[in-house]
Amino acid sequence: MGLFRKKKRKNIESIQSMQESLPSSVEGISEADLNDGSKIQHFVLDRCQQIIETARELEEEKAEYKIVTEYLNDIQTIEELPEKSALEIQSAAENIWKLDKARDEYKRSEKRISDVQFVQMQQEEDRIPDAILRLQTNETYQNTVKRDMNYLESEKTEWYYNKLELVKQQKLLKTLSFALLSMFVVVMAVLMVLQFGMYIDTTSIWMIVFLVAALGAFGIFIKMSANQKEIQRSEINMNHAIVLLNKIKFKYVNVTNAVEYAREKYHVNSSQELNYLWEQYLNEVKEREKYHQTNEDLEYFNGKLLRILKKYRLYDARVWLNQTSALIEKKEMVEVKHNLIVRRQKLRSRIEYNTQNIRERRMEIDKLLKKKNIYTPEIQEIIESIDRISGLQ
């Protein structure tokens, strides 16, 4: 695990390879170059530039080495605290760890309601419960009105077809009455021929014919009268169903408009969905309040832990706010300490390597300048500047 920020370092092997590719001694310069003052000066300036770059890297490594050492000293101070102080630090660290975990869980949790919906619910917070109840009532009334509308529609249709059936019957009965009259006329003619032409006594037949004709005509009349009354009743009931249907349709249109407006306003499809959205809003409000309270508690315990740690004059007390697990678990602290020790060892190796590198480059410059005896004031000034930068003076 990483406790503190690590600086990016160059790979030692690549640096060594680069240095090996450069002349390691004045003998790396040809005799012709040694007789050329400008090339010698160029060689010296090149080595000076290498020393400057290495010196800068060395200073960074020494500064980082000091910081790592300070952190290790802080760990040692914490590990050597009295039991009472250690428990106090551990208690504050545990609270911070739990609060951090709760806050992270809230951030990772899936949102049950969008920000737009949350803002709308927040703006309508006082009116939402009534809006839910009103939408539920309107939906129930809408369904009731729709059922009544369907019932009246079926009633109207039933009376309409009943009237059509009766009208057909009336036409059939009228046709039947004409047929019966025609038959009666024919029978009368036959009977008159038999009676007056052939002098056959048809008195009894006349009585039967008149009786049948009277009964048939009376039956047709009674049926047609009943049908006519039923037709009138069908018309009355159908008209009554139409009047009620129109009234119901007017109510249905009004309640449907109210339902659709509420659904469109809150971007829902039903009162159940609006109620669910309201419940999610209330849960989100609780979660946000809990989150804000967590932040306040976290700020309090962060301050408390800082005050405790600062009493022991640590190099950097604030860094432990993000490493509370190391203050709680000894295994975590051991791992942190191990990583810092390994890091310091690597820094020490690099410091030693770069220090040696500077000395070798400096010796190359001295060897060349002594050999050619070209200590000019300009070169001397450059050398002194390099010595000051590299710390060789």
C-alpha positions as CSV (number, residue, x, y, z in Angstrom):
1,M,0.0,0.0,0.0
2,G,1.2,3.6,-0.6
3,L,1.1,5.9,2.3
4,F,2.8,9.0,0.9
5,R,3.2,10.4,-2.6
6,K,6.1,8.9,-4.5
7,K,8.1,11.0,-6.9
8,K,8.8,9.6,-10.4
9,R,12.4,8.4,-10.6
10,K,14.6,7.5,-13.6
11,N,15.6,3.9,-14.0
12,I,19.2,3.4,-12.6
13,E,20.1,0.9,-15.3
14,S,19.2,3.3,-18.1
15,I,21.3,6.1,-16.4
16,Q,24.3,3.8,-16.0
17,S,24.0,2.8,-19.6
18,M,23.8,6.5,-20.7
19,Q,26.9,7.3,-18.6
20,E,28.9,4.4,-20.0
21,S,28.3,5.7,-23.5
22,L,30.0,9.0,-22.6
23,P,33.8,9.3,-22.3
24,S,34.8,8.1,-18.8
25,S,38.2,9.7,-18.9
26,V,40.2,12.3,-20.8
27,E,41.7,9.4,-22.7
28,G,38.3,9.1,-24.3
29,I,39.1,12.2,-26.3
30,S,41.3,11.9,-29.3
31,E,44.7,13.7,-29.5
32,A,43.3,15.9,-32.2
33,D,40.5,17.0,-30.0
34,L,42.9,17.6,-27.1
35,N,44.7,20.1,-29.3
36,D,41.5,21.9,-30.2
37,G,40.6,24.5,-27.5
38,S,37.0,24.8,-28.5
39,K,36.4,21.0,-28.3
40,I,38.0,20.8,-24.9
41,Q,35.8,23.7,-23.8
42,H,32.8,21.9,-25.2
43,F,33.8,18.7,-23.4
44,V,34.1,20.6,-20.1
45,L,30.8,22.3,-20.6
46,D,29.1,19.0,-21.4
47,R,30.5,17.4,-18.2
48,C,29.4,20.5,-16.2
49,Q,25.9,20.2,-17.6
50,Q,25.8,16.5,-16.6
51,I,27.0,17.5,-13.1
52,I,24.3,20.2,-12.8
53,E,21.5,17.8,-13.9
54,T,22.8,15.1,-11.5
55,A,23.1,17.6,-8.7
56,R,19.5,18.7,-9.1
57,E,18.3,15.1,-9.0
58,L,20.5,14.5,-6.0
59,E,19.0,17.5,-4.2
60,E,15.5,16.2,-4.9
61,E,16.5,12.7,-3.6
62,K,18.0,14.1,-0.5
63,A,14.9,16.2,0.2
64,E,12.7,13.1,-0.4
65,Y,15.0,11.0,1.8
66,K,14.6,13.5,4.6
67,I,10.8,13.5,4.2
68,V,10.7,9.7,4.3
69,T,12.9,9.7,7.4
70,E,10.6,12.1,9.0
71,Y,7.6,9.9,8.3
72,L,9.5,6.9,9.7
73,N,10.2,9.0,12.8
74,D,6.5,9.8,13.1
75,I,5.7,6.1,12.9
76,Q,8.2,5.4,15.6
77,T,6.7,8.2,17.8
78,I,3.2,6.7,17.3
79,E,4.3,3.2,18.1
80,E,6.0,4.3,21.3
81,L,3.0,6.2,22.6
82,P,1.5,5.2,26.0
83,E,-1.4,2.8,25.9
84,K,-3.9,5.5,26.9
85,S,-2.8,7.8,24.1
86,A,-2.7,5.0,21.6
87,L,-6.3,4.0,22.4
88,E,-7.4,7.6,22.1
89,I,-5.8,7.9,18.6
90,Q,-7.2,4.5,17.6
91,S,-10.8,5.5,18.7
92,A,-10.7,8.7,16.7
93,A,-9.2,6.8,13.7
94,E,-11.9,4.1,13.8
95,N,-14.6,6.8,13.8
96,I,-13.0,8.4,10.7
97,W,-12.6,5.1,9.0
98,K,-16.3,4.2,9.5
99,L,-17.5,7.6,8.4
100,D,-15.3,7.5,5.3
101,K,-16.7,4.1,4.5
102,A,-20.3,5.3,4.9
103,R,-19.6,8.3,2.7
104,D,-18.0,6.2,0.0
105,E,-20.9,3.8,0.1
106,Y,-23.3,6.7,-0.4
107,K,-21.3,8.0,-3.4
108,R,-21.2,4.5,-5.0
109,S,-24.9,3.8,-4.4
110,E,-27.2,3.9,-7.4
111,K,-29.4,6.9,-7.5
112,R,-33.1,5.9,-7.0
113,I,-34.3,9.3,-8.2
114,S,-32.8,11.8,-10.8
115,D,-31.7,15.2,-9.8
116,V,-34.4,16.8,-11.9
117,Q,-37.1,14.7,-10.1
118,F,-35.5,15.4,-6.7
119,V,-35.6,19.2,-7.3
120,Q,-39.3,19.0,-8.5
121,M,-40.2,16.9,-5.4
122,Q,-38.4,19.4,-3.2
123,Q,-40.3,22.3,-4.7
124,E,-43.6,20.5,-4.4
125,E,-42.8,18.9,-1.1
126,D,-45.8,20.3,0.8
127,R,-48.3,19.5,-2.0
128,I,-47.1,16.1,-3.1
129,P,-49.1,14.0,-0.5
130,D,-52.3,15.8,-1.5
131,A,-51.4,15.4,-5.2
132,I,-50.9,11.6,-4.8
133,L,-54.3,11.3,-3.0
134,R,-56.1,13.4,-5.6
135,L,-54.5,11.5,-8.5
136,Q,-55.5,8.2,-6.8
137,T,-59.1,9.4,-6.3
138,N,-59.3,10.7,-9.9
139,E,-57.9,7.4,-11.3
140,T,-60.5,5.5,-9.3
141,Y,-63.3,7.8,-10.4
142,Q,-62.0,7.6,-14.0
143,N,-62.2,3.8,-13.9
144,T,-65.7,3.9,-12.4
145,V,-66.9,6.4,-15.0
146,K,-65.4,4.3,-17.7
147,R,-67.2,1.2,-16.5
148,D,-70.5,3.2,-16.4
149,M,-69.8,4.5,-19.8
150,N,-69.2,1.0,-21.2
151,Y,-72.4,-0.2,-19.5
152,L,-74.5,2.6,-20.9
153,E,-73.0,2.1,-24.3
154,S,-74.0,-1.6,-24.2
155,E,-77.5,-0.6,-22.9
156,K,-77.9,1.9,-25.8
157,T,-76.8,-0.7,-28.3
158,E,-79.1,-3.4,-26.8
159,W,-82.2,-1.1,-27.0
160,Y,-81.2,-0.1,-30.5
161,Y,-81.1,-3.7,-31.7
162,N,-84.2,-4.5,-29.8
163,K,-86.0,-1.7,-31.7
164,L,-84.7,-3.0,-35.0
165,E,-85.9,-6.5,-34.2
166,L,-89.4,-5.2,-33.3
167,V,-89.6,-3.1,-36.5
168,K,-88.8,-6.2,-38.5
169,Q,-91.6,-8.1,-36.7
170,Q,-94.0,-5.2,-37.4
171,K,-93.3,-5.5,-41.1
172,L,-93.7,-9.2,-41.0
173,L,-97.0,-9.0,-39.1
174,K,-98.3,-6.4,-41.6
175,T,-97.4,-8.7,-44.5
176,L,-99.1,-11.6,-42.6
177,S,-102.2,-9.5,-42.2
178,F,-102.4,-8.7,-45.9
179,A,-101.9,-12.4,-46.7
180,L,-104.7,-13.4,-44.2
181,L,-107.0,-10.8,-45.7
182,S,-106.3,-12.1,-49.2
183,M,-107.0,-15.7,-48.1
184,F,-110.3,-14.6,-46.4
185,V,-111.4,-12.9,-49.6
186,V,-110.6,-15.9,-51.7
187,V,-112.4,-18.3,-49.3
188,M,-115.4,-16.0,-49.2
189,A,-115.5,-16.1,-53.0
190,V,-115.3,-19.9,-53.1
191,L,-118.0,-20.2,-50.4
192,M,-120.3,-17.8,-52.3
193,V,-119.9,-19.8,-55.5
194,L,-120.6,-23.0,-53.6
195,Q,-123.6,-21.5,-51.8
196,F,-125.3,-19.5,-54.6
197,G,-124.0,-21.3,-57.6
198,M,-124.2,-24.9,-56.5
199,Y,-126.8,-24.4,-53.7
200,I,-124.5,-26.1,-51.1
201,D,-125.1,-25.2,-47.5
202,T,-121.9,-23.5,-46.3
203,T,-123.3,-21.9,-43.1
204,S,-121.0,-23.8,-40.8
205,I,-118.0,-23.2,-43.0
206,W,-118.9,-19.5,-43.0
207,M,-118.8,-19.5,-39.2
208,I,-115.5,-21.3,-39.1
209,V,-114.0,-18.9,-41.7
210,F,-115.2,-15.8,-39.8
211,L,-114.0,-17.2,-36.5
212,V,-110.5,-18.0,-37.9
213,A,-110.3,-14.6,-39.6
214,A,-111.4,-12.8,-36.5
215,L,-109.0,-14.7,-34.3
216,G,-106.0,-14.2,-36.7
217,A,-106.8,-10.5,-37.1
218,F,-107.2,-10.1,-33.4
219,G,-103.9,-11.9,-32.7
220,I,-102.0,-9.8,-35.3
221,F,-103.5,-6.6,-33.9
222,I,-102.6,-7.5,-30.3
223,K,-99.1,-8.5,-31.3
224,M,-98.6,-5.3,-33.4
225,S,-99.9,-3.2,-30.6
226,A,-97.6,-4.8,-28.1
227,N,-94.6,-4.4,-30.5
228,Q,-95.5,-0.8,-31.0
229,K,-95.4,-0.2,-27.3
230,E,-92.2,-2.1,-27.0
231,I,-90.7,0.0,-29.8
232,Q,-91.7,3.2,-28.0
233,R,-90.2,1.8,-24.8
234,S,-87.0,0.9,-26.6
235,E,-86.7,4.4,-28.0
236,I,-87.3,5.9,-24.6
237,N,-84.7,3.7,-22.9
238,M,-82.3,4.2,-25.7
239,N,-82.7,8.0,-25.6
240,H,-82.3,7.9,-21.8
241,A,-79.1,5.9,-22.1
242,I,-77.8,8.4,-24.7
243,V,-78.5,11.3,-22.3
244,L,-76.8,9.6,-19.4
245,L,-73.9,8.5,-21.7
246,N,-73.4,12.1,-22.8
247,K,-73.3,13.3,-19.1
248,I,-70.9,10.5,-18.2
249,K,-68.7,11.3,-21.2
250,F,-68.5,14.9,-20.0
251,K,-67.4,13.7,-16.6
252,Y,-65.0,11.2,-18.1
253,V,-63.3,13.9,-20.2
254,N,-62.9,16.2,-17.2
255,V,-61.5,13.6,-14.9
256,T,-59.2,12.2,-17.7
257,N,-57.8,15.7,-18.3
258,A,-57.1,16.1,-14.6
259,V,-55.4,12.7,-14.5
260,E,-53.3,13.3,-17.6
261,Y,-52.2,16.8,-16.4
262,A,-51.0,15.3,-13.0
263,R,-49.2,12.5,-14.8
264,E,-47.5,14.9,-17.2
265,K,-46.6,17.4,-14.5
266,Y,-44.8,14.8,-12.4
267,H,-43.6,12.7,-15.4
268,V,-45.3,9.5,-14.2
269,N,-47.8,7.0,-15.6
270,S,-49.9,6.4,-12.6
271,S,-50.5,7.3,-8.9
272,Q,-48.6,4.2,-7.9
273,E,-45.5,5.5,-9.8
274,L,-45.9,8.9,-8.2
275,N,-46.2,7.4,-4.8
276,Y,-43.1,5.3,-5.4
277,L,-41.3,8.4,-6.6
278,W,-42.3,10.2,-3.4
279,E,-41.1,7.4,-1.3
280,Q,-37.7,7.4,-3.1
281,Y,-37.5,11.2,-2.6
282,L,-38.1,10.8,1.2
283,N,-35.4,8.1,1.3
284,E,-33.0,10.3,-0.7
285,V,-33.7,13.2,1.7
286,K,-32.8,10.9,4.6
287,E,-29.7,9.7,2.8
288,R,-28.5,13.2,2.0
289,E,-29.2,14.4,5.5
290,K,-27.2,11.3,6.7
291,Y,-24.4,12.2,4.2
292,H,-24.3,15.8,5.5
293,Q,-24.2,14.6,9.1
294,T,-21.5,12.2,8.2
295,N,-19.4,15.1,6.7
296,E,-19.9,17.1,9.9
297,D,-19.0,14.1,12.1
298,L,-16.0,13.4,9.8
299,E,-14.8,17.0,10.1
300,Y,-15.2,16.8,13.9
301,F,-13.2,13.6,14.2
302,N,-10.6,14.7,11.7
303,G,-10.0,17.8,13.9
304,K,-9.9,15.7,17.0
305,L,-7.3,13.3,15.5
306,L,-5.2,16.2,14.3
307,R,-5.3,17.8,17.7
308,I,-4.2,14.5,19.3
309,L,-1.4,13.9,16.8
310,K,-0.1,17.4,16.9
311,K,0.5,17.1,20.6
312,Y,3.3,14.7,19.8
313,R,5.0,17.2,17.4
314,L,4.8,14.9,14.3
315,Y,6.4,16.0,11.1
316,D,3.0,15.6,9.2
317,A,0.0,14.8,11.3
318,R,-2.5,15.5,8.5
319,V,-1.3,12.6,6.3
320,W,-2.8,10.1,8.8
321,L,-6.3,11.3,8.1
322,N,-6.2,9.3,4.9
323,Q,-4.4,6.4,6.5
324,T,-6.6,5.6,9.5
325,S,-6.4,1.9,8.9
326,A,-2.7,2.0,9.8
327,L,-3.6,3.6,13.1
328,I,-6.2,0.9,13.8
329,E,-4.4,-2.2,12.6
330,K,-0.8,-3.0,13.5
331,K,-0.4,-5.1,10.4
332,E,-1.3,-2.1,8.3
333,M,1.2,0.0,10.1
334,V,3.9,-2.6,9.7
335,E,3.3,-2.6,5.9
336,V,3.4,1.2,5.7
337,K,6.7,1.2,7.7
338,H,8.1,-1.6,5.5
339,N,7.3,0.4,2.3
340,L,8.9,3.5,3.7
341,I,12.1,1.6,4.7
342,V,12.3,0.0,1.2
343,R,11.8,3.4,-0.3
344,R,14.4,5.0,1.8
345,Q,16.9,2.3,0.9
346,K,16.4,2.9,-2.8
347,L,16.8,6.7,-2.2
348,R,20.0,6.0,-0.3
349,S,21.4,3.9,-3.2
350,R,20.5,6.6,-5.7
351,I,22.1,9.3,-3.6
352,E,25.3,7.3,-3.3
353,Y,25.3,6.6,-7.0
354,N,24.7,10.2,-8.0
355,T,27.2,11.5,-5.5
356,Q,29.9,9.2,-7.0
357,N,28.8,10.2,-10.5
358,I,29.4,13.9,-9.7
359,R,32.8,13.2,-8.2
360,E,33.9,11.2,-11.3
361,R,32.7,13.9,-13.7
362,R,34.5,16.5,-11.6
363,M,37.7,14.4,-11.6
364,E,37.5,14.1,-15.3
365,I,37.3,17.9,-15.7
366,D,40.2,18.4,-13.3
367,K,42.3,15.8,-15.0
368,L,41.7,17.4,-18.4
369,L,42.3,21.0,-17.2
370,K,45.5,20.0,-15.4
371,K,46.8,18.1,-18.4
372,K,46.2,20.9,-20.8
373,N,46.8,23.7,-18.2
374,I,43.9,25.8,-19.5
375,Y,42.5,27.2,-16.3
376,T,41.0,30.4,-17.9
377,P,39.0,32.8,-15.7
378,E,35.8,31.8,-17.6
379,I,36.4,28.1,-17.0
380,Q,37.4,28.7,-13.5
381,E,34.2,30.6,-12.8
382,I,32.2,27.8,-14.3
383,I,34.0,25.2,-12.2
384,E,33.4,27.1,-9.0
385,S,29.7,27.5,-9.8
386,I,29.5,23.8,-10.5
387,D,31.2,23.0,-7.2
388,R,28.8,25.2,-5.3
389,I,25.8,23.6,-7.0
390,S,27.1,20.1,-6.5
391,G,28.2,20.7,-2.9
392,L,31.8,19.8,-3.6
393,Q,33.3,23.0,-2.1
